[in-house]
Amino acid sequence: MGEQENFIEVGHFQVCKTKQVAPGDMFMSKKNPDDGRIITTLSDGLGSGIKANVLATLTATMATQFVASDIPIKRAAEIIMNTLPVCKERGISYATFTLVDVEPNSNVRIVEYDNPPYILVRDQEIIKTEKEQTKIERKDKKSAPKMDAILNYSSYIAKPGDRIIFFSDGVTQAGMGSPENPFGLGYEKAKNFVFEKIKKNSDISARELAHSLVNYALSFDNFAAKDDITCGVIYFREPRELLIISGPPIHKENDTEFAAIFESFPGKKIVCGGTTANIISRELNREIKMDLKNFTLDVPPEASMEGCDLVTEGIITLGKVAEILEKDAETLVFSSQNAACKMVNMILNSDRIKFIVGTKINEVHQDPNMPVELEIRRNIVKRIASILQEKYLKEVSISYF
């Protein structure tokens, strides 16, 4: 047997401090096109609101770009520490950070500054990693005479199944000062919660685990966050594949081959479009059943068919999927169960998304009286593919039929 492939899933979830319009935490993840490394940073700006958001964004952007430019990770941290402004009263930096650099060979390097320590879960155990402490001397001693930053550095080779969980202190301090939890949720409770979640569901995705921990912390604040709460998860596992097939083939004689490609695909499958579904149904002799439970005014209802994980309408639903992915997908898919949200959820839980796009023109969508949003199918798919590659680090391929 060949060696198991290590696919790297990055997921996160975040809620803002109540009544703030901008998050004081910033989560940033980038796949470096030159060498395939995945660089992820979680930064927590001091305080909350716009000022904290600017400082956290500055920190996360610097960290991500420095490491992507092959500046050694420790040196990158030193530059950041001497760039960030310092609170004169408390002698602390205006932003903390956790920086994770994952190479394609699964070599992991992590630098932490003042965030809660990351958690490494492997083989149903919490693993302690050795951390090297480095003191960064402040160049500007006048502004921060007491402030020498202490960085924690660790490196190891990740194994299939590993999860790295890291979060802002909005998690550990959730509920602090309340009669029930005067010291807040705390690091140990957060760590135990994550561990139990993984024990109960060994296949839980990175994004679902991050969402669970943030919601757990939020419950300690009675669901009115007293600070920004952010969790990031990096999960090493076998890739999950998804096929989205949409639009009839340009030549009707290709319908049989079209259906055979659908049938033989090894992962999850979505059929998007009534005509497409009818072709698959006819060629494979499978019944289509409508489901009217979860549709909304702006998204047509879904259907079901044997051997298919989701059947939806075509152009309108694809357009809505693109819109959700561009906005706050993580919040929207957990708040609605319409066909577009279900499709987004399946996409976000997959790593390799393959689109097969039939290129026959649907005359319905050439009517000049139809809404402008009804773009040609190919353009919408290209738009979705671009978002998935750039924003969500997915591997996407498109084949035209």
HELIX and SHEET records of a PDB file:
HELIX    1   1 GLY A   49  ALA A   68  1                                  20    
HELIX    2   2 ILE A   73  THR A   83  1                                  11    
HELIX    3   3 ASP A  169  THR A  172  1                                   4    
HELIX    4   4 TYR A  187  LYS A  200  1                                  14    
HELIX    5   5 ALA A  206  PHE A  220  1                                  15    
HELIX    6   6 LYS A  252  ASN A  254  5                                   3    
HELIX    7   7 ASP A  255  SER A  264  1                                  10    
HELIX    8   8 GLY A  274  LEU A  284  1                                  11    
HELIX    9   9 ILE A  315  GLU A  326  1                                  12    
HELIX   10  10 ALA A  329  SER A  335  1                                   7    
HELIX   11  11 ALA A  339  LEU A  348  1                                  10    
HELIX   12  12 GLU A  363  GLN A  366  5                                   4    
HELIX   13  13 ARG A  377  LYS A  391  1                                  15    
SHEET    1   A 5 PHE A   7  VAL A  15  0                                        
SHEET    2   A 5 ILE A 229  ARG A 237 -1                                        
SHEET    3   A 5 ARG A 163  PHE A 167 -1                                        
SHEET    4   A 5 ILE A 119  ARG A 122 -1                                        
SHEET    5   A 5 GLU A 125  ILE A 127 -1                                        
SHEET    1   B 6 ASP A  25  LYS A  31  0                                        
SHEET    2   B 6 ILE A  38  GLY A  45 -1                                        
SHEET    3   B 6 ALA A  95  VAL A 102 -1                                        
SHEET    4   B 6 ASN A 107  TYR A 113 -1                                        
SHEET    5   B 6 ASP A 148  ILE A 157 -1                                        
SHEET    6   B 6 GLU A 132  GLU A 137 -1                                        
SHEET    1   C 2 VAL A  86  CYS A  87  0                                        
SHEET    2   C 2 ILE A  92  SER A  93 -1                                        
SHEET    1   D 7 ILE A 288  ASP A 291  0                                        
SHEET    2   D 7 GLU A 302  MET A 305 -1                                        
SHEET    3   D 7 CYS A 308  THR A 312 -1                                        
SHEET    4   D 7 LYS A 268  CYS A 272  1                                        
SHEET    5   D 7 GLU A 241  SER A 246  1                                        
SHEET    6   D 7 ARG A 352  VAL A 357  1                                        
SHEET    7   D 7 GLU A 395  TYR A 400  1                                        
END                                                                             
